[in-house]
Amino acid sequence: MDRRRPSGQERNYLILDKFIERYRGRPGGLVRILFKAQELFGYLSPEVQTYVAEKTGLPASHIYGVATFYSRFITEPPGKYSIGVCTGTACYVKNAQAVLDRFQAALGVKEGETTPDGMFSLRTTRCVGACSLAPVVTVNDDMVGEVTPDKVADVIRRCREAEAEEETERVPERRRPERDERAAPPGP
Amino acid sequence: MYRSAADLNATKERLRPVLEERLQEGQLGRPTQVLVCTGVGCISAGSQEVLAALKRAIKDHGLDVTVTHTGCHGYCKMGPLVVVYPGGVFYRHVTPDEVPRLVQQHLVGGEPVQDLLYREPGRNPVLFARDVPFFRKQKRIVLANAGLINPENIDEYVAHDGYAALARVLAEYSPEEVIDVVTRSGLRGRGGAGFLTGKKWAFARAAEAHPKYIVCNADEGDPGAFMDRAILEGDPHAVLEGMLIAGYAVGASEGWIYVRAEYPLAVRRLEIAVRQARQAGLLGKNILGSKFDFDIDLCLGAGAFVCGEETALLRSAMGERGEPRPRPPYPAEAGLYGKPTIINNVETLANIPLILRRGWEWFAGIGTERSKGTKIFSIAGQINNTGLIEVPMGTSMRTIVYDIGGGVPAGRRLKAVQTGGPSGGCVPADLLDVPIDYESLADLGTIMGSGGLIVLDETNCMVDITKFYLTFAGEESCGQCTPCRVGIHRMVEILERITSGRAQEEDLRELEDLAHDVRETSLCGLGQTAPNVVLSTLRYFRSEYLAHIRDRRCPAGVCKPLLH
């Protein structure tokens, strides 16, 4: 199998093109475009930012300024399972720090980092508004409530199980793209 | 398609029996409707699976029972929640495994399942939602539809008097009359500052520039507050109707909802609501046969607390870095594209249809002398019944914490209630009887804010909490002005010294001086209010600071370097 086969990548850029076409020039459009780009590519790499700049006609510095102002945009590649520990007040007073510490110990990475195998990234999030279920942890788009430090291992185990399941089903074509490949702009 | 008030009435007549049944609680009968909460709390507890299991089981049994999903009841701790009508039988912690029994025993057999009902320790189970203590002392008017109607079905909103206020306004009121009603009602902004809504509208109405804009501030950035999310997810059309009425009143034909991306479900439900309203002709041209045109678009916030500040929000909505600018000019004179712009918060807008439908006298009859209506609070932290509640203005903190919130867990001692998030301060335990309104909270050195209440007990260190809030404010500072950018960090450094046992008593004076300086000289609300928590905790909990400094001791046992 050719691992650098760019078809998925090209498709992503085509989708982004359409999106940019729709939102370019509209007030607030840039934020929407960047969200879409992040959804498609996993994060906002310098290449993707430059691409958006070219297509929207905005200076790359402006794109960078916006991308780095907001906490929801990430400019580093995330792990396949992005774990977010909510550090809103309700979670904080319910000892979210201990939850974060446990994750750091269990995964061997610090907040803001990704495990060397690219599987997990760990970050803190702003309040996700599920204060009744504090402390709250998000795993990609899913929310897990009442995560005490003792439940941390459980959260990680479930990700690993999902991964193992996927591994057995996976066909070579569906292999996850390498990071540099995901970030690369389409070929000429 | 709703072309006139008569069309709205027709839907209302058609669906009224279904709604009536949900409104009459306390009388058991042959089950005909099951409502499943699909607020974020219940979803994360598995309510989607419960919903699917219920639909399956009801189909398998061939029952004539409808299953509807609703927004949040506010009692997220008890999720997933299921309510059976007639009667309003309130089931909590329902898992998919329990569904067959619930269907067999209650829906088929007519016998409520006792062990799935709410029960206080040592008491009998409570059958109906209205009798659950958490709900009994509330006055849910803004949240009335959340948990009652399907938020993804515009007809259910219409059936429960939705868009009736708009229809009346378009047919009978001049814009000035609308503003007059809103002003007389005494409604004040629910986002924090408590400015009179009618007065704000009057400014924008009087402005000569055109076009004008209505912006809904749904960037609920205050950590610990989630009332706006519950409204957006549970009753999105109420917000749209509020914006439509605001648009008519000030002469705007375009509205924007600035909603934070942390709330994907709210975004989705808003998108559905806007689409349905457009299809129904309630957004667009010649609404309800009038000459009034109005449409609404969504913009996404991307995670920046400062964007709750209105001038920062406007910049962010235009796709830029959300950096605030000095006021005046206020957005009511110069907002989006430099044109007059009204920025109202979600809860404020959701009050508007109620006021126009039920009259300003009704609204002004609720609350205190200067704070009218109800307020939604989210209660979280060290409290048994965490959740979302709505009470009349003037309710005491004690009622909220003990009667509704069920008190502090494990018999621990309550220390303080933090209000207003990173812009607010603390109310100490011995002042819990003060009736809550904008003025009384200001007198106590804190603010109403958006309504987040964080309950703190003896296991929470007030210095540590102060450091937490200030660190947050420092990280969220946009960096434009020096007092906020540098001043807050200097204060955090002092607090670091205190919590690690390296501080001297002079540090307290410096902290206090800095707090005043930052408050008085910062550019926007973020910096101006960030020191509140310092001043408030110094006012009520100075002894706790001194214990850290003089005795190198953390009374709550939180600050690790001081644990011996």
Interface residues (C-beta under 8 A of the other chain):
Chain A: P27 G28 G29 L30 V31 R32 L34 F35 H62 G65 V66 F69 Y70 S71 R72 F73 T87 G88 T89 A90 Y92 V93 K94 T125 R126 C127 V128 G129 A130 C131 S132 L133 A134 D141 D142 M143 V144 G145
Chain B: V40 G41 I43 S44 A45 C76 K77 E220 G221 D222 P223 G224 A225 F226 R229 W256 A261 E262 Y263 P264 C299 L300 G301 A302 G303 A304 F305 S316 A317 M318 G319 E320 R321 G322 L336 Y337 S378 A380 G381 Q382 T386 G387 L388 Q418 G421 G452 I454 L456 N460 I465 F468 Y469 C478
